[in-house]
Amino acid sequence: MVRRWLAFHPQRWERVVSIHASIKRRTAADVRAAKGGEKLVALTAYHALGASLADPHCDILLVGDSLGNVLYGFESTLPVTLELMIAHGRAVVAASSYALVVVDMPFESYEQSKEQAFASAARIMKETGCGAVKIEGGVHVAETIAFLTARGIPVVAHIGLTPQSIHTLGSFRAQGRAEAANLVRSNAPGSIEADADAVAAAGAFSVVIEAVVEPLARHISDKLTIPTIGIGASAACDGQILVLEDMLGMTERTARFVERFANLRPAMDAGIAAFSSAVRSGSFPTQDSLYGVKA
Ligand code: KIV
């Protein structure tokens, strides 16, 4: 509530600054307690600029490994390293003060053993100052989630479409169609519902559900006692997340579930084109933007 007021009264800046300074950063426990309450707002943030823009409006900032695609132009998230996640995580923590910062555990930083996962997650927590990590996977990472949470590392799980498994999934299409057609048997081993049950039982304080057919995502959200964060899942989820650059209309191609809440790419293109022609025509820089010599 206070944060909404802050966002809509920029003219009361001094008061805003003092109130904002006294607002405590959200914790994993706060997010956990939001189940069934006001919807959780989450966006990805990869750098200080994105974090400073999104922080006043969000409960969670996710330093997603999708930065590999969006910032570095990788074909998948597989080449993203622990060092890269730590560098970006540190920038996002430094540039935010309200939202809980969650850093993705990249491919190859947790799969070998729960001990490897602890070493990677501990580095992320210590070197970035973030409040939680996120791990892709369901039943097969449940033991790891339990190991981390027992050792003081809050974990967000990520089920459904898990981009680090693109080579076994085969494509980025929606998950759980067959399972949704027969919800009664859907908690069979290997199902998305079984994944949801396993990560919740293991101690994850929240779970991202990505690209899962709506009835199944709704069913899981209704069933779990931890908050679900949907991305291409269901309006019934306890919160929603999108990639910042996608929802601002900066990226060229996006998944079907992305709604553009702004259309920045054409404006950015026009600005760059205007700069380019001003430089070529010699109309920039003008005298006004140059330094004179003081007498
Ligand atoms: O890496 C990422 O950005 C994510 C979100 C899409 C949930 O995992």
Residues whose N, C-alpha, C, O or C-beta is under 5 A from the ligand:
A	BS01	KIV	T44 G64 D65 S66 V208
